[in-house]
């Protein structure tokens, strides 16, 4: 591997406490010869001093835009709106390949600057399996918040915590009524996390996966009190819950937690809402009578920032140590090029495909 200059950026979203590389793994990168720059970030769950202690160079928050051209900028969530031209290679969750709102604008910024998006969602092995994901903790939090809301114990604004403290609130208390729960996408990472949270809460959810969703029994789905959706659709499928289902007189469903949050995408399997919910206001009431509450937070694992960061970093670090133009990173680059071609952004801006996806 040629020397990699990795630039860990500060997250602009104020509720984002996670990091893709924790200090222990930063040490592994530095010892392997990676040049590591870490932006100062007071909200990151690990302190800047911890990164400095393992050999990282520290830079001001937001300084990635003026980083050396060879630097690979690493983050998790969305970039700020400026600069309009993105000249670096960026590693983060771009949410730009399923026609999501803002996707075309983001890809145009890369085309304009000649940079490339190496989307973490598409960092996969030879068999197409994700190599690094927050899925377990997303599912865990999605189910945990649903249980707390259904039991009337969810308070806002939400705040980051640790698993031990969260589990203490999840465990059933005297007087808690039993409820029926359903996890859709139960066999994946997020589904496993949701099932673990329900177990802590003393509930035994029904578990649906491909077999059940390919021949969906919508009436059976609506007959549960709590639904946690963990399905990440890659091709169009009939929606699990439709607008008309909300007014079905037989609907028993009262709490809906959408871990996937594909809002705005044509692949959304829950097209009954048009915007996500936030830490300050985590629940939206979709129907008053009978009530139906929605939880749709798109950075759930940040509520358990330490646990989720440690697990993700452990998965991602071997990939970073093997960073190059082939293998998983080459597949990321190919996916970026394909998405750019599909939107016509390289042609529109007069940038060649080679320039738009330089490795």
N, C-alpha and C positions, 0 to 999 in steps of 0.2 A: 504494500500500500504506500503510495506517495504520501508525503506529510499532509495530514488533514488539519485544517484550521477550522475549528468548530466554535461558533459564536452563540452562546446560550442567551437568548433575549429575555427581557422583562415582559411580562404579559400586561397588555393594556386594559384588559377587563378587570374591574376592581374586585370581583368575586373570585378571581382565579388565583388559587393559592398553590396549585400543583407545580411540579417541574418534571420535564422528561428525563433529566439526569440528576440523581441525588449525589451528595458529596462523596460517599464511599465509591460510587461508580465513576465519578469525576477523577478520583485518584487513579483508578484503573486506566482511564483514557490517557491521563498525563504520563503515567509510567510507561505506557505503550508508545509514546512519542507523539501523541495528538497535541497540537497547540490549542489550548482551551481558553477562550475568553468568556467571562460570565458578567452579564450586566447586573449592576446593583438593583435590588428589588426588595423594598421593605415588606411587601405583602407575601413574598414567597415563603413557604413553610420552613425552608432551610435558610439560615442566615448567609449573607454574603461572606462573612468571616470564615464560615465553614468551607467554602469553595477556595478562598484564598489560602487557607491552611494546607490544602492538598495540591497546590501548585498552579491554580488557575490565575490568569490575569484578569483584573477587575476593570470594567468600563462603565460609564454612566448609563443609566436607563435610557433606552431608545436610541442609542448611538449606532445600532446595527446598520442604519442607512448609509453611514460613511465608513463602514468596515472595508478592509481590503477586498478587492474583487474576488479573490479566491476563497474567501471565507464562506462557510456553509452555515446559514443562520437557522438555528434550531429553536422551536417554540412549540406551543400546543394549540392555542386558540387563535382567533382572527387577528390580522394585522391592522394597525391604524390606517386611516384613509390616505395618508400621505407617507412617502412620496408616491406620485402617480405612476412612476416608472420603476419597476422592480428589477434590479440588475443582478442580484445574487441568486444562488440556489437556496431555496427555503425548504425546511422540513417542518411540517405542522399539519394539523387537520384542516384542510382547506374547504371542505364541503362545497366543492365546485363542479362535480361531475354528474350531478343528478338534476340539473336545471333548478337548483335552489336559488332563492332570491339573492342577487348580488354576485352570482357565480361568473357570469359573463364579464362583469366589470373587473373582477379579480384576475381572470385570465388575460384580459386586455392589458392590465398593468404589467404582467409578466412579459407579454409579447412586446410591449412598448420599450421595456428595459433590457430585453434579451436574457432575463433570468429564467428560472424553472421552479416549479412546485413539485416536490417529492412528498406526496401526500401520505401521511402515516396510516390512513385507512387502507391504503393499497400496498403497503409493505407486507408482502406475502411470500410464502415458500413456494417450491415447485408445484405443490398440489393446491395452491390458492388459499392456504390457511394463513390467517393473520399472525404476524410474528410478534407484535407488541400491541396491546390493547388494554383499555381501562374497563372492559366489559363487565367483569365480575363485580367491581365496585359500583358501576353504574346501575346494574341490576339490583344490587344489595340496597343502595340508597333509594332507588325507585320504589321497591317494595316496602322499605322501612317507612318512607314518608307516607305511602298509601295507608299503611296500617295505622300510623299515628293520626292521620287525618280521619280515618274511619272511626277511630276510637275517641275522637274529639280532643286529642292531645298534641296536635301539631301547632306550634307557635311561630309567629313571624315577628321580625325577619329571621330567616334561617342563619345559622352561624356554623363555621367549621368546628369540628369536634374530633374525638378519637373513637375508635370502635367500642372500647369498653364502656364509655359514657353513653354512646348511642344505644348499645345493647341493653343497658339498664333501663332506658325508657321504653324499649321495645317489648320487654318481657311482660307477659300478661299479669294484670293486677286483679284483685278481687272485684267482682262486679262487671268485669269486661264480658260483653256478650260474644258468643261465637259468631263467626261469619264464614261465608264461603268465598274462596279466592281462586283465581285462574291466572296462570302464567302462560303466555303465548310466546313461543320461541324458547321453550323450557330447556332444551338440550345444549344451547350455546353458552358462551361465557356469561352473558348478561342473565340468561335464564337460570344458570346455576347460582349466580349471586342472589337473584330474587328468591329462589327456593331456600337458600340459606337464611335470608332475613325472615322469611315466613316461619321457618323452623324456630328461630330465636323467639319469634312472637307467639309461638305456640299454635300455629296454624298449619294445616296440611293442604296445600293448594292442589287443584287439578292442574295437570301439566300437558299442554298441547305443543306439538311441533309440526313438522311438515305433513305428516299423515293426516292430522286433524284439520290443518288450515287449507290443505288442497281440496278438501271436501267439507267446507265450513258449515257447521250447524250454528247459525247465528242465534237462533232462539236459545240454544244451550249456553252460548257465550253470554247472552244478556241475562241469563238466570243466575249469574254469580253476583255477589255483593261487591267484590273488588276484582279489578282486572289490571294486570301489569303486562304491557306490551314490550317484548324484547326482540321483536322480529326486525331485522335489517334487510328490507327487500332490495334485490338487485335487478329484478325484472318486474313489470307491472303485474299486480295480482288484485283480485276483487277486494275492496276494503273490508276490514273486519267489522267496523262500526260505521254506519252511515247516518246522515242527518235525520232521516226518517226513523231510524232506530231509537233516537233519543225520545221520541214521542210515542213509542210503542207502549200501550197500556200494560203489557206483560213484563216490561223491563224491571228487573230487580237490581240491576247494576247501579251502584251509588258512588263508587270511587274508581276513577280511571287514571292510571299512571302510565304515561308514554315515555319509556326510557329512550326509545329510538329518536324521537323528535325530528322526524323528516318533514316538518311543516313546510308547506310551499312547494314541495317536490311532487311530481306526478307519481312517484313511487310510494307516497304516504299511504299507509294502511289504515290510518285513523283521520280521515279528512273532515273532522267535525270541529276543528278549531283553526284559527288563522295566525296565531302568534304564540310563542312560548310563554311560560310563566317565569317569574324571577324570584330571587332569594327574598326580596322585600315583600313580595306578594305571591307566594308559591302556589296558591290554589285559585282556580277560576270556576265559578259555578256556571255550568252549561245549561242546566234546567233547574227551576225552582221547585217544581212539584210534579212527580216525586223528584227529590234532589239528585243531581249528578254533578260531582266535583271532579275537576281535571287538574292533574299535576303534570307539567311538561317542562322540565328544567334541563337545559342542554349541556350543563357541566356538573352533573350530579356528583361525580367522584371528588370534586374539589371540596365537598363537605367532609370528606375524610382524606385530607390532602396528604398526610404523611404516609398512611398505609397504601393509598393508591399510587403515589409517586414511587415508593420503594419497589412495588411490584412491577410497575411499568418500566422503570429504569433498569431493573434486572433483565427484562426481556429485550430492551432496546440496545443496551450497551454492547452486546456481542455483534449486533448489526452495525453499529457505528465503528467498532474495531475492524470490521470487514468492509468498510465503505468503499465503493467503487462504481464503475459504470456497468458492471455485469450483475447477474443474480437478482436479488430482491430490489436493489436500488435501480438497476437497469429496467426492471418491470415498472417501477414507479415513474421513471422518466418516460417510458413508452406510453404509459397511461396518460400522462400530462400532455404529451404530443398529440395523442389521439383526441383528447378532449378539446385541445386548442384547434385542431383541424375541424372537428365537428361544429364548433362555433364560428369557424372562419376567422378567428382573431389574428392568426399569423399572416394570412393573405390580406386581410383588411388593413393591417398596419405596415405592410411591406417588409415584414421580418421573415427571414428564411426559417424553415423548420429547424435546421441545424443550430441557428443562433438562438431560437426560442427555447431550445432544450439542451443547451450545452452541458456536458458532463464534467 
